[in-house]
Amino acid sequence: MTSGLWELVLKGVWVTVQLLFLSALVAGAVSFAVGVARTSRRWIVRFLAGFYTEVFRGTSALIMIFWVYFVLPLAFGWQLVPMWAGTLALGLTYGAYGSEIVRGALNAVDPAQREGGVALSFTPWQRMRLILLPQAVPEMIPSFCNLLVELLKGTALVSIMGMGDLAFSGNLVRLALQQSAEIYAYVLLIYFAIAFVITRLMRALERRLKAGIGKVPEPGWSKLTLRRELANAADGGTGGR
């Protein structure tokens, strides 16, 4: 490929990364808001959160993009730029999946932890912030990692709006060169590279969060350091005898 075509592909990669980051922020906020709401004691809150989850989880992300970009302007008279239309549609759709991850992780926390918070006269918000979320969030990370990779692949759907993401740019290069196999091989490798980076970062985050609650040692500890810490803990636990 010529330098101009490579520049087009790189611009598509940048657009895809931007869309992934923005839609992940929206999906994350929606996931926690709706997921926590689904554990509420008030039935109306649980009903509304469950209704949102079922609607957005049960509809196609592609059709949601059509609605946000093509239908809403006709209904309300305002038009979102493609970046924000894609961000909103993908964020709301994948946020519905994420809300189930949050709900499941919160419900998996030992009930004794909740009872301990009640015994300490913590408010529901204090129990959620100080007891439940610190234990539940590390368990959410593997599922959120999978969801982020799925969101990355879902960003290709915005090409239907003529948005110059990686998929759209790759198709333009394919039409220019008439080399489908080679161009789409490059596109697949780029998607894989981005997904690989996401996976590595999420695993590092998981290790760090679990280390914070004492489930695994901090990354970078050597075996000798770990043995020394365990020996010190044992000596302290026996009063130095």
HUHU-V968592 format. One record per residue. N is the residue number from 1. RES is the residue in one small letter. BURIAL is # if it has 24 or more other ideal C-beta (glycine too) atoms within 12 Angstrom, else .. D_CENTER is the distance of its C-alpha to the mean C-alpha in Angstrom with 2 decimals. Layout:
n: {N/N}
res: {RES/RES}
burial: {BURIAL/BURIAL}
d_center: {D_CENTER/D_CENTER}
This chain:
n: {1/2/3/4/5/6/7/8/9/10/11/12/13/14/15/16/17/18/19/20/21/22/23/24/25/26/27/28/29/30/31/32/33/34/35/36/37/38/39/40/41/42/43/44/45/46/47/48/49/50/51/52/53/54/55/56/57/58/59/60/61/62/63/64/65/66/67/68/69/70/71/72/73/74/75/76/77/78/79/80/81/82/83/84/85/86/87/88/89/90/91/92/93/94/95/96/97/98/99/100/101/102/103/104/105/106/107/108/109/110/111/112/113/114/115/116/117/118/119/120/121/122/123/124/125/126/127/128/129/130/131/132/133/134/135/136/137/138/139/140/141/142/143/144/145/146/147/148/149/150/151/152/153/154/155/156/157/158/159/160/161/162/163/164/165/166/167/168/169/170/171/172/173/174/175/176/177/178/179/180/181/182/183/184/185/186/187/188/189/190/191/192/193/194/195/196/197/198/199/200/201/202/203/204/205/206/207/208/209/210/211/212/213/214/215/216/217/218/219/220/221/222/223/224/225/226/227/228/229/230/231/232/233/234/235/236/237/238/239/240/241}
res: {m/t/s/g/l/w/e/l/v/l/k/g/v/w/v/t/v/q/l/l/f/l/s/a/l/v/a/g/a/v/s/f/a/v/g/v/a/r/t/s/r/r/w/i/v/r/f/l/a/g/f/y/t/e/v/f/r/g/t/s/a/l/i/m/i/f/w/v/y/f/v/l/p/l/a/f/g/w/q/l/v/p/m/w/a/g/t/l/a/l/g/l/t/y/g/a/y/g/s/e/i/v/r/g/a/l/n/a/v/d/p/a/q/r/e/g/g/v/a/l/s/f/t/p/w/q/r/m/r/l/i/l/l/p/q/a/v/p/e/m/i/p/s/f/c/n/l/l/v/e/l/l/k/g/t/a/l/v/s/i/m/g/m/g/d/l/a/f/s/g/n/l/v/r/l/a/l/q/q/s/a/e/i/y/a/y/v/l/l/i/y/f/a/i/a/f/v/i/t/r/l/m/r/a/l/e/r/r/l/k/a/g/i/g/k/v/p/e/p/g/w/s/k/l/t/l/r/r/e/l/a/n/a/a/d/g/g/t/g/g/r}
burial: {./././././././#/#/././#/#/./#/#/#/#/#/#/#/#/#/#/./#/#/#/./#/#/#/#/#/#/#/#/#/#/./././././././././#/#/./#/#/././#/#/./././#/././#/#/./#/#/#/././././././././././././#/#/#/#/#/#/#/#/#/#/#/#/#/#/#/#/#/#/#/#/#/#/./#/#/././#/./././#/#/././#/./././././././././#/#/././#/#/#/#/#/#/#/#/#/#/#/./#/#/#/./#/#/#/#/#/#/#/#/#/#/#/#/#/#/#/./#/#/#/#/#/#/#/#/#/#/#/#/././././././././#/././#/#/././#/#/././#/#/././#/./././#/./././#/././#/#/././././././././././././././././././././././././././././././.}
d_center: {33.86/35.33/33.79/33.23/31.20/29.09/28.53/27.35/24.83/23.57/23.24/21.14/18.83/18.57/17.86/15.06/13.47/14.08/12.67/9.39/9.26/10.64/8.81/5.34/7.72/9.19/6.58/5.80/9.59/10.39/8.64/10.69/13.64/14.13/13.37/15.90/18.18/18.42/20.01/22.48/26.18/27.00/27.10/26.67/23.32/22.16/23.70/22.08/18.55/19.36/20.89/17.91/15.71/18.49/19.19/15.87/14.95/18.49/18.79/18.14/15.60/18.60/20.88/18.57/18.70/22.45/22.75/21.03/22.85/26.13/26.91/25.96/28.25/31.09/30.53/30.02/31.48/28.66/26.64/23.23/22.98/20.94/18.13/17.63/18.32/15.64/13.08/14.26/14.53/11.20/9.42/11.78/11.65/8.09/8.14/11.07/9.59/7.14/10.44/12.20/10.18/11.08/14.53/15.26/14.52/16.65/19.35/19.49/20.68/24.44/26.39/28.79/26.27/26.23/30.00/30.38/28.66/30.99/33.92/33.12/33.17/29.58/28.37/25.43/23.24/24.60/23.95/20.32/19.86/22.22/22.18/19.42/16.17/17.35/17.94/15.06/12.10/13.12/13.28/9.71/8.50/9.85/8.38/4.71/6.24/7.87/5.45/4.38/8.15/9.00/7.64/9.72/12.54/12.33/13.11/16.52/17.40/18.09/21.14/23.00/23.29/24.91/22.07/22.66/19.43/19.77/20.76/23.23/24.71/25.12/27.00/29.25/30.13/30.84/33.20/34.88/35.54/35.76/34.02/31.28/30.87/30.69/28.38/25.82/26.02/25.06/22.13/20.89/21.31/19.38/16.32/16.82/17.22/13.98/12.13/14.43/13.65/9.88/11.12/13.80/11.94/9.58/12.89/14.71/12.51/13.03/16.70/17.09/15.75/17.90/20.74/20.61/21.50/23.96/22.42/22.69/24.66/23.31/22.48/25.70/28.10/31.04/32.76/35.74/33.79/32.15/35.64/37.09/34.57/35.15/38.90/38.81/36.93/39.53/42.39/41.09/40.68/44.33/45.76/46.62/49.19}
